[in-house]
Amino acid sequence: MSVSMWQDGYVNASQSADAEPLAVRTITEVEALRALADPTRLAILSALMEPRHGELPIMSAKELAAQLGDSQTKLYRHIKQLESAGLIRVAATRMVSGILEQRYQANQRDLSFGDGFLRQHADESEAVMTALLNSFRDGFFTAFRDKRLAPDVVTEADAYRTPKLYLVDAKVTPAVAADIRSVLADLMKQVTDKGADDPAGSVQVNVLVGYFTDGIGEVS
C-alpha cells in the first residue's frame, strides 16, 4: 500500500458499489484517520489496495484471514471499522453454503493526507505513523529471523535480496534538501508505478522512505 502522508489530493466521500476506486483519496475525516491507527486494519487495507494485474482485489473476510494468517472472527470488527470510515466497501455478495458472504474492495488505490489536517489531529496522526513504522519493523524482523532476507552467499543474480537500511542526520543547503526530497518522491513513484503491473516472476519488495527537516539553523 502506498501512503503519501503529506500530499494533497482529491476526495469523493460517496461511491456506489459498482464505481471505480478513486486513484487517490485525501483523508479529511478523523474517523478515517483513527481507523488507520491499528496494525490489523492496516494489513487488511494493504491487502485490498495491492493491485493484481492492475486491478484492486475483491476479497471476503475468509480470504483476507487466510492471506494475513489471522482468524476470520478477529477480522470482522476491523473490517467493519474500515467500512464505516469509507476506506473499503462491500463490492459483491455471494451465497456460500446457504450463507450470504460479503466481499470487500478498497475505495481507493492510494491515500494522502493534507498537512494541515494531520497537524490539527496530532495524536491520531502520530498513532497512524507509529502503526506504519511498527508494521515495517515487524515485517523486517520476521523475515530476518526466518532467514528470508538474503541467502548466506549472495550472487549477482540475487543481489536484490540484500536489505538496505540507512539513517542519515546531516546539514545541507535548502537546494540540496529539495533535491533529496524530489529524488525520494521519484523513487516511490517508480516503485508504485512498476508494482501495479504485477508481471510474471515478480517479487515482493518492502520500502520505507522517510524525510523531514526541522528548519533550525542558518544555512550559508
C-alpha positions in Angstrom: 0.0 0.0 0.0 1.4 3.4 -0.9 0.6 6.0 1.7 1.5 9.6 0.9 1.5 11.2 4.4 1.9 14.9 3.3 0.3 15.1 -0.1 -2.9 17.0 -1.0 -5.3 15.3 -3.3 -9.0 14.9 -4.2 -11.6 13.2 -2.1 -15.0 11.8 -3.1 -16.8 10.8 0.1 -19.5 8.6 -1.5 -19.2 5.8 -4.1 -21.6 3.2 -5.3 -20.7 -0.5 -5.1 -20.1 -0.6 -8.9 -18.0 2.6 -9.0 -14.3 2.5 -9.9 -12.0 3.0 -6.9 -10.5 6.5 -6.6 -6.9 7.0 -7.8 -6.1 9.0 -4.7 -8.3 9.7 -1.6 -7.3 12.5 0.7 -8.3 11.7 4.3 -10.3 14.6 5.8 -12.2 12.8 8.5 -10.9 11.9 12.0 -12.8 8.7 11.9 -10.8 7.5 8.9 -7.6 8.6 10.5 -8.4 6.6 13.6 -9.3 3.6 11.5 -5.7 3.6 10.1 -4.1 3.6 13.6 -4.1 -0.2 14.0 -1.7 -2.8 12.5 -4.5 -5.3 11.8 -6.6 -2.7 9.9 -3.5 -1.5 8.0 -2.8 -5.1 7.0 -6.4 -5.5 5.8 -6.3 -2.3 3.8 -2.9 -3.1 2.4 -4.2 -6.4 1.1 -7.2 -4.7 -0.5 -5.1 -1.9 -2.0 -2.4 -4.2 -3.6 -3.2 -4.4 -7.3 -3.4 -7.7 -9.1 -2.9 -7.4 -12.8 -3.7 -3.7 -12.5 -7.0 -4.2 -10.6 -7.8 -3.9 -6.9 -8.9 -7.3 -5.5 -12.3 -8.1 -4.1 -12.0 -10.4 -1.1 -14.1 -12.0 1.6 -13.2 -11.9 5.3 -12.3 -15.6 5.0 -9.9 -14.9 2.1 -8.4 -12.0 4.0 -7.9 -14.1 7.1 -6.1 -16.8 5.0 -3.8 -14.2 3.4 -3.0 -12.5 6.7 -2.7 -15.6 8.7 -5.3 -14.4 11.2 -8.6 -15.6 12.5 -11.7 -14.6 10.5 -13.6 -13.8 13.7 -10.9 -11.3 14.7 -11.0 -9.5 11.4 -14.8 -8.8 11.3 -14.6 -5.9 13.8 -11.7 -4.3 11.9 -13.3 -4.8 8.5 -16.5 -3.1 9.8 -14.5 -0.1 11.1 -12.7 0.3 7.8 -16.1 0.1 6.0 -17.6 2.6 8.4 -14.7 5.0 7.7 -15.3 4.7 4.0 -11.9 3.1 3.3 -13.4 -0.1 2.0 -16.8 -1.1 0.7 -18.9 -4.2 0.0 -18.4 -4.6 -3.7 -20.0 -8.0 -4.2 -22.0 -10.7 -2.3 -22.4 -14.4 -2.9 -24.1 -17.4 -1.3 -21.7 -19.8 0.4 -23.3 -22.9 2.0 -26.6 -21.0 2.4 -24.9 -18.0 4.0 -24.6 -14.6 2.3 -21.0 -13.8 2.1 -19.8 -10.2 1.6 -16.8 -9.4 -0.5 -14.8 -6.2 0.1 -12.8 -3.8 -2.1 -10.8 -0.7 -1.3 -12.4 2.6 -2.2 -9.1 4.0 -3.4 -5.7 3.0 -4.9 -3.7 5.4 -2.8 -4.1 7.5 0.3 -2.9 11.0 1.0 -3.2 13.5 3.9 -3.2 17.2 3.9 -0.5 18.5 6.2 -2.9 20.9 7.9 -5.3 18.1 8.7 -2.6 16.0 10.3 -1.3 18.8 12.5 -4.9 19.6 13.6 -5.1 16.0 14.8 -1.6 15.3 16.0 -2.4 12.5 18.4 -4.3 10.5 15.8 -1.7 11.2 13.2 1.1 10.0 15.5 -0.8 6.8 16.1 -1.1 6.2 12.4 2.6 6.8 11.7 3.5 4.6 14.7 1.4 1.8 13.2 3.1 2.2 9.8 6.6 2.1 11.3 5.7 -0.9 13.5 4.3 -2.7 10.5 7.5 -2.3 8.6 9.6 -3.2 11.6 7.6 -6.4 12.3 7.9 -7.5 8.7 11.6 -6.8 8.6 12.4 -8.8 11.7 10.1 -11.7 10.8 12.0 -12.0 7.5 15.3 -11.6 9.4 14.6 -14.4 11.9 13.3 -16.7 9.1 16.5 -16.1 7.1 14.4 -14.9 4.2 16.2 -11.5 3.8 19.1 -12.9 1.8 20.9 -16.1 1.2 24.2 -16.8 3.0 26.1 -16.3 -0.2 24.8 -13.5 -2.4 25.4 -13.7 -6.1 24.9 -11.0 -8.7 21.6 -12.6 -9.7 20.0 -12.4 -6.2 21.7 -9.2 -5.0 18.3 -7.6 -4.9 17.6 -9.7 -1.8 20.2 -7.9 0.3 18.4 -5.5 2.6 19.4 -1.8 2.9 18.8 0.4 6.0 20.1 4.0 6.2 19.8 6.6 8.9 21.2 10.0 8.0 21.4 13.2 10.0 23.2 15.8 8.0 23.2 19.5 7.4 22.7 20.6 3.7 21.6 23.7 1.9 17.9 24.2 1.2 18.6 23.4 -2.5 20.2 20.1 -1.7 17.4 19.3 0.7 14.8 20.0 -2.0 16.8 17.7 -4.4 16.8 14.9 -1.8 13.0 15.2 -1.3 12.4 15.1 -5.0 14.6 12.0 -5.5 12.8 10.2 -2.8 9.4 11.1 -4.3 10.6 9.9 -7.7 11.8 6.6 -6.1 8.4 5.9 -4.5 6.6 6.7 -7.8 8.8 4.3 -9.6 8.1 1.5 -7.1 4.3 2.0 -7.1 4.0 2.5 -10.9 6.0 -0.6 -11.7 4.4 -2.6 -9.0 1.0 -2.0 -10.5 1.7 -4.3 -13.5 2.2 -7.5 -11.4 4.4 -9.2 -14.0 5.2 -12.9 -14.0 8.1 -13.8 -11.7 7.7 -10.6 -9.7 8.9 -10.4 -6.1 7.6 -8.6 -3.1 9.6 -5.5 -2.0 9.1 -3.6 1.2 10.2 0.0 1.1 10.1 2.6 3.9 11.0 6.1 2.9 11.1 9.0 5.4 12.3 12.6 5.2 11.9 15.6 7.4 13.7 18.8 8.2 13.3 20.9 11.4 14.3 24.1 9.6 16.5 25.1 12.5 19.8 26.8 12.0 21.3 29.1 9.4 22.4 28.0 6.0 25.2 30.0 4.3 
